[in-house]
Every structure is written in structure tokens, then in C-alpha cells.
């Protein structure tokens, strides 16, 4: 029994005609007929009740049709997996990322990734920027992407800066700080700051709060929503606030450090193998970052 014989059997059964099966497979009618006869001989049963050019399945032919299609599907999957592996693409990829880039971008990236590398299984987890290096160091993920913080610069991981990303100091348009023509450091200290919080092996920590009165949240999107609710001021990446700034829902504070550039980086273990898929992801992220220059 050969896969090519099964393929011709399935095509003839589905089309109801050896002639039509031959046309679909781009083979001669005699080739298809001979292959089906050879399959019947090897199995010791008749698969078709033949009459003229119309092909009807026997009882046993009906019973094995679905199984034959499954065998062909499995054979195709095996072939695709082997070709995928030989091409240098990862079979499985586990990625952690922060939410400095929009969810729309990540949704589009996943769709494009599965279309381009259909043989790669991908797991994508969301984490606060300070948590990203530890996830890679502990072997929980293969790579991580996010804004680089001062704490992360001391890690032993391989860090590749992909592109700088603008961050802006913003408040809701009716917040008292939005009314000031010039914001001093003391003004920031006197109002609630919305900042990042994260968990390490010891405790829950807050990332560099300026104000003693602060709210720590685990992702930028939650921080933005808290600012929109007039709970305080925050430093946020431009992809998450571009629309709100354009619609005048948020205001940039008139502070000397109201705009800062932060490096967006990829984290990986120096000893880990990374193939075509991860390289492709990095290129797509880089293009997205450049679009915000």
C-alpha cells in the first residue's frame, strides 16, 4: 500500500469518477485505474463497484475512506513538520512581552506569523517590563520583548536594543497638573503617580516612584486607564496614548522631562538557539517601533 495509491483512491471516491480524479491529479486515466487496482490487490478487497465511468464505493470502500483521508493528512503534516525543521524555523516558541506596543499590533503579528510559519506553535504571555529578564533566565520563555529599565541592564542575558520608543508624561485633560503652564518636580510629588508594579522572588515592588502617593499597576494599559479616570499622572509609551492625545483626552505635562526616549529590547539566553521565526518577530517589532519615530 502506497500513499500515492491512497491519494488516487480518495480522489476517485470523492469525485465519483476515475476520469475526474485523473483530471484533478493531472494524471492519465489508466494511471489512476492501475493504482487503484494495485491497492485493491494489496488489501485483498474490492473498493469500487465499477460501472461505465461512474465509480461507487463498496461497503469496505466506504468503511476505509475516512481512515484513508486521515492517513494522507497525517503524512502531509509529517512532511510539513520535517520541511519546517529543515528550514531552520523553530517548532515551538515561547515569548514574553510587555504592552508598550498596542494589542492591535500583536494580534496582527500573530496572524502574519501563523500564515508565514504555519508549523510553529507559539505561546505569548504578558508581563511587566521588570519581570521579563527573570522569565528568560528561569527558562520559562525562550525570549522576551519590552522596554528596558535600569534594573534590567544588570542582567546576564543577551540584550539587543531594537529601537528607541518615546514615552510621555501625561494626565487627563481636567487634572490639576494639566492646567499648569510649567510643572515643577514638587508639583509631581504633590499628586498621585500611576506607575508600574511587579513581583520578584522577594516581594511586590514599584518601579521608581517620584511621588510618595502612588498607584502601582502591572501593565501600561491599566496605567493609561487609571490616568483617564483622573487618578493621577503617569509616564506612558506613545503607542498606547497616541489616539487619546490626538482626541485631546490626555495632555502632555509641561515638564522639562515630559518626553523621554526609552530603549525597546529583546532578551535571550546567550546559550539558547534562535531560528528564523524569532528573527522574523524581531524584524516586525523593529518596523513597528520605527513607525512611531
KEGUMAR-258065 format. One record per residue (C-alpha): residue in three letters; residue number from 1; x, y, z. Coordinates in steps of 0.001 Angstrom, whole numbers, padded with zeros to 6 digits. Layout:
<atoms>
Ala; NUM; X; Y; Z
...
</atoms>
This chain:
<atoms>
Unk; 1; 000000; 000000; 000000
Unk; 2; 001452; 003340; -001093
Unk; 3; 000418; 006886; -000242
Unk; 4; 000052; 007677; -003938
Unk; 5; -002416; 004794; -004285
Unk; 6; -004414; 006021; -001299
Unk; 7; -004473; 009523; -002758
Unk; 8; -005921; 008268; -006058
Unk; 9; -008447; 006081; -004242
Unk; 10; -009649; 009029; -002126
Unk; 11; -009837; 011360; -005120
Unk; 12; -011793; 008839; -007184
Unk; 13; -014180; 008194; -004294
Unk; 14; -014793; 011894; -003675
Unk; 15; -015203; 012806; -007338
Unk; 16; -017253; 009711; -008257
Unk; 17; -015251; 009231; -011421
Unk; 18; -011832; 007858; -012324
Unk; 19; -011714; 010280; -015239
Unk; 20; -012426; 013258; -012951
Unk; 21; -009893; 012008; -010410
Unk; 22; -007277; 011774; -013151
Unk; 23; -008053; 015330; -014247
Unk; 24; -007764; 016713; -010694
Unk; 25; -004497; 014888; -010060
Unk; 26; -003117; 015752; -013512
Unk; 27; -002575; 012090; -014352
Unk; 28; -003800; 009770; -017072
Unk; 29; -006951; 007709; -016530
Unk; 30; -005008; 004488; -016908
Unk; 31; -002503; 005554; -014215
Unk; 32; -005299; 006175; -011700
Unk; 33; -007129; 002970; -012600
Unk; 34; -003931; 000899; -012354
Unk; 35; -003024; 002435; -008973
Unk; 36; -006471; 001678; -007534
Unk; 37; -006319; -001896; -008828
Unk; 38; -002882; -002338; -007235
Unk; 39; -004266; -001000; -003940
Unk; 40; -007167; -003447; -004091
Unk; 41; -004756; -006312; -004773
Unk; 42; -002549; -005362; -001809
Unk; 43; -005569; -005102; 000515
Unk; 44; -007324; -008184; -000879
Unk; 45; -010683; -006447; -001323
Unk; 46; -012629; -004572; -003985
Unk; 47; -013044; -000905; -003138
Unk; 48; -015329; 000118; -006010
Unk; 49; -018397; -001176; -007804
Unk; 50; -017417; -000135; -011303
Unk; 51; -019939; 000639; -013967
Unk; 52; -019136; 002707; -017059
Unk; 53; -017136; 005716; -015823
Unk; 54; -019159; 006140; -012598
Unk; 55; -017348; 004819; -009543
Unk; 56; -019340; 003719; -006491
Unk; 57; -017722; 002518; -003288
Unk; 58; -018226; -000988; -001962
Unk; 59; -019134; -001461; 001701
Unk; 60; -015487; -001866; 002705
Unk; 61; -014536; 001048; 000466
Unk; 62; -016957; 003257; 002413
Unk; 63; -015543; 001998; 005705
Unk; 64; -011913; 002831; 004934
Unk; 65; -012443; 006139; 003111
Unk; 66; -012236; 008340; 006220
Unk; 67; -009222; 006408; 007518
Unk; 68; -007504; 006815; 004165
Unk; 69; -008068; 010565; 004274
Unk; 70; -006656; 010667; 007812
Unk; 71; -003533; 008796; 006702
Unk; 72; -002990; 011295; 003887
Unk; 73; -003488; 014220; 006277
Unk; 74; -001014; 012757; 008786
Unk; 75; 001516; 012136; 006024
Unk; 76; 001159; 015760; 004903
Unk; 77; 001619; 017023; 008477
Unk; 78; 004753; 014880; 008918
Unk; 79; 006191; 016200; 005667
Unk; 80; 005409; 019812; 006596
Unk; 81; 006964; 019451; 010052
Unk; 82; 010160; 018000; 008616
Unk; 83; 010399; 020722; 005974
Unk; 84; 009729; 023328; 008668
Unk; 85; 012506; 021948; 010877
Unk; 86; 014960; 021673; 007984
Unk; 87; 014321; 025320; 007075
Unk; 88; 015706; 026473; 010438
Unk; 89; 012331; 027576; 011839
Unk; 90; 011503; 026803; 015461
Unk; 91; 008855; 024141; 016062
Unk; 92; 007834; 025726; 019388
Unk; 93; 008439; 029281; 020585
Unk; 94; 007555; 030753; 023996
Unk; 95; 007599; 034545; 024167
Unk; 96; 007006; 037062; 026939
Unk; 97; 006324; 040718; 026191
Unk; 98; 005119; 043897; 027839
Unk; 99; 002285; 046020; 026477
Unk; 100; 004268; 049061; 025351
Unk; 101; 003143; 048219; 021816
Unk; 102; -000572; 048045; 021081
Unk; 103; -002673; 044892; 021232
Unk; 104; -003678; 045578; 017617
Unk; 105; -000040; 045158; 016597
Unk; 106; 000381; 041880; 018489
Unk; 107; -002844; 040498; 017059
Unk; 108; -001688; 041323; 013537
Unk; 109; 001773; 039880; 014216
Unk; 110; 000334; 036562; 015409
Unk; 111; -001849; 036286; 012322
Unk; 112; 001066; 037019; 009999
Unk; 113; 003315; 034627; 011935
Unk; 114; 000921; 031688; 011596
Unk; 115; 000472; 032453; 007919
Unk; 116; 004243; 032628; 007327
Unk; 117; 005342; 029863; 009731
Unk; 118; 002332; 027564; 009998
Unk; 119; 004444; 024800; 011551
Unk; 120; 005480; 026847; 014589
Unk; 121; 003481; 026635; 017811
Unk; 122; 003589; 029945; 019687
Unk; 123; 002847; 030839; 023302
Unk; 124; 002678; 034556; 024112
Unk; 125; 002495; 035793; 027714
Unk; 126; 002116; 039327; 029061
Unk; 127; 004422; 040575; 031828
Unk; 128; 005586; 043835; 033376
Unk; 129; 008910; 045085; 031893
Unk; 130; 010956; 044370; 035060
Unk; 131; 009694; 040771; 035100
Unk; 132; 010821; 039935; 031566
Unk; 133; 014508; 039049; 032204
Unk; 134; 013696; 036623; 035007
Unk; 135; 011238; 034741; 032813
Unk; 136; 014046; 034148; 030305
Unk; 137; 016664; 033342; 032958
Unk; 138; 014360; 030769; 034572
Unk; 139; 013740; 029085; 031210
Unk; 140; 010024; 029807; 031335
Unk; 141; 010175; 031552; 027946
Unk; 142; 012646; 031455; 025059
Unk; 143; 012754; 035209; 024520
Unk; 144; 011170; 038411; 025780
Unk; 145; 010432; 041843; 024339
Unk; 146; 009830; 045100; 026175
Unk; 147; 011031; 048461; 027399
Unk; 148; 014451; 048355; 029012
Unk; 149; 014664; 049565; 032611
Unk; 150; 017708; 050370; 034721
Unk; 151; 017223; 047189; 036741
Unk; 152; 017312; 045061; 033615
Unk; 153; 020622; 046452; 032378
Unk; 154; 022489; 044396; 035002
Unk; 155; 021146; 041044; 033796
Unk; 156; 023468; 038389; 032343
Unk; 157; 021133; 037817; 029416
Unk; 158; 021854; 038804; 025855
Unk; 159; 020088; 042136; 025325
Unk; 160; 019550; 043503; 021826
Unk; 161; 018136; 047011; 021598
Unk; 162; 015678; 047022; 018706
Unk; 163; 014765; 050709; 018625
Unk; 164; 014098; 053634; 020993
Unk; 165; 010478; 054405; 021830
Unk; 166; 009044; 057712; 023030
Unk; 167; 007389; 057891; 026433
Unk; 168; 005301; 060876; 027532
Unk; 169; 004365; 062290; 030931
Unk; 170; 000579; 062659; 030709
Unk; 171; -002580; 063413; 032690
Unk; 172; -006286; 063547; 031937
Unk; 173; -007139; 066947; 030412
Unk; 174; -009063; 068160; 033503
Unk; 175; -006443; 067058; 036032
Unk; 176; -004978; 069989; 038057
Unk; 177; -001495; 069350; 036613
Unk; 178; -002863; 069859; 033096
Unk; 179; -003709; 073463; 033969
Unk; 180; -000159; 074440; 034962
Unk; 181; 001922; 076350; 032411
Unk; 182; 005070; 074921; 033941
Unk; 183; 005206; 071762; 036043
Unk; 184; 007899; 071538; 038711
Unk; 185; 009201; 068394; 040380
Unk; 186; 007421; 069442; 043575
Unk; 187; 004141; 069534; 041639
Unk; 188; 004639; 065915; 040615
Unk; 189; 005366; 064943; 044199
Unk; 190; 002140; 066516; 045413
Unk; 191; -000068; 064440; 043098
Unk; 192; -000630; 060702; 042792
Unk; 193; 001666; 058939; 040360
Unk; 194; 000488; 055923; 038375
Unk; 195; 003478; 053641; 037932
Unk; 196; 004484; 050043; 037274
Unk; 197; 004429; 047383; 039959
Unk; 198; 005920; 043923; 039609
Unk; 199; 006682; 040823; 041658
Unk; 200; 010134; 039321; 042143
Unk; 201; 011265; 036426; 044351
Unk; 202; 011065; 038598; 047453
Unk; 203; 008058; 040900; 047244
Unk; 204; 005889; 043207; 045164
Unk; 205; 007880; 046265; 044108
Unk; 206; 007083; 049593; 042494
Unk; 207; 009239; 050949; 039701
Unk; 208; 010940; 054250; 040627
Unk; 209; 008020; 056239; 042068
Unk; 210; 008594; 060006; 042119
Unk; 211; 005688; 060632; 044446
Unk; 212; 005169; 059029; 047840
Unk; 213; 001494; 058772; 046937
Unk; 214; 001359; 056324; 044063
Unk; 215; -000698; 053567; 042481
Unk; 216; 001277; 050604; 041157
Unk; 217; -000202; 048581; 038302
Unk; 218; 001190; 045654; 036339
Unk; 219; 000816; 046935; 032772
Unk; 220; 000820; 050157; 030764
Unk; 221; -002748; 049757; 029543
Unk; 222; -004072; 049662; 033118
Unk; 223; -001911; 052693; 033912
Unk; 224; -003384; 054586; 030963
Unk; 225; -006929; 053732; 032039
Unk; 226; -006177; 054934; 035587
Unk; 227; -004911; 058230; 034163
Unk; 228; -008070; 058509; 032054
Unk; 229; -010044; 058060; 035281
Unk; 230; -008215; 061120; 036727
Unk; 231; -006448; 059052; 039378
Unk; 232; -003047; 060586; 038711
Unk; 233; -000242; 061250; 036249
Unk; 234; 001965; 058687; 034504
Unk; 235; 004805; 058176; 032047
Unk; 236; 003432; 056067; 029202
Unk; 237; 004691; 054753; 025830
Unk; 238; 003390; 056669; 022827
Unk; 239; 001661; 053701; 021086
Unk; 240; -000859; 053455; 023935
Unk; 241; -001710; 057156; 024157
Unk; 242; -001381; 058428; 020593
Unk; 243; -005127; 058311; 019940
Unk; 244; -006041; 059860; 023306
Unk; 245; -003587; 062726; 022755
Unk; 246; -004967; 063385; 019288
Unk; 247; -008525; 063415; 020649
Unk; 248; -007476; 065746; 023493
Unk; 249; -008468; 063246; 026168
Unk; 250; -004943; 063310; 027591
Unk; 251; -002486; 066185; 027924
Unk; 252; 001313; 066138; 027977
Unk; 253; 002625; 067833; 031106
Unk; 254; 004694; 070983; 030644
Unk; 255; 007671; 069477; 032424
Unk; 256; 011313; 069502; 031301
Unk; 257; 011302; 065686; 031192
Unk; 258; 007817; 065313; 029745
Unk; 259; 009194; 063394; 026756
Unk; 260; 011856; 060715; 027108
Unk; 261; 013230; 058071; 024774
Unk; 262; 013414; 054545; 026182
Unk; 263; 015090; 051579; 024526
Unk; 264; 012849; 048715; 023474
Unk; 265; 014823; 045484; 023664
Unk; 266; 014853; 041745; 023029
Unk; 267; 016088; 039422; 025784
Unk; 268; 017527; 035972; 025195
Unk; 269; 019801; 033482; 026894
Unk; 270; 023331; 033619; 025383
Unk; 271; 023380; 029820; 025022
Unk; 272; 019911; 029436; 023503
Unk; 273; 019274; 028639; 019837
Unk; 274; 017008; 031011; 017990
Unk; 275; 015986; 030471; 014404
Unk; 276; 014069; 032088; 011591
Unk; 277; 010821; 032707; 013459
Unk; 278; 012355; 034729; 016282
Unk; 279; 014413; 036735; 013779
Unk; 280; 011242; 037452; 011824
Unk; 281; 009432; 038582; 015003
Unk; 282; 012288; 040947; 015881
Unk; 283; 012169; 042488; 012404
Unk; 284; 008406; 043020; 012632
Unk; 285; 008738; 044647; 016059
Unk; 286; 011534; 046867; 014768
Unk; 287; 009375; 048073; 011878
Unk; 288; 006517; 048825; 014271
Unk; 289; 008808; 050796; 016582
Unk; 290; 010219; 052813; 013684
Unk; 291; 006697; 053828; 012670
Unk; 292; 006438; 055890; 015894
Unk; 293; 009562; 057992; 015249
</atoms>
